[in-house]
């Protein structure tokens, strides 16, 4: 695991599911068979984690909100 450059912040674990809450894990499990998977997790400064999911069929992306809902029109820049 690479050391996080931000002081006092733990790095994101290798198993990205470790940073998800129960609602997000349940939502991810529900959509897993439909081509969706957790692609990466962003951690913007002074905000919570942002789990980004991708659909392998059409390469569409979404965000798993804290309540487990899927946001297909995220207002998050992806570089």
Buried (B, 14 or more C-beta within 10 A) or exposed (E): EEEEEEEEEEEBEEEBEEBBBEBBBEBBEEBEEEEBEBBEBBBEEEEEBBBBBBBEEEEEBBBBBEEBEBBEEBEEEEE
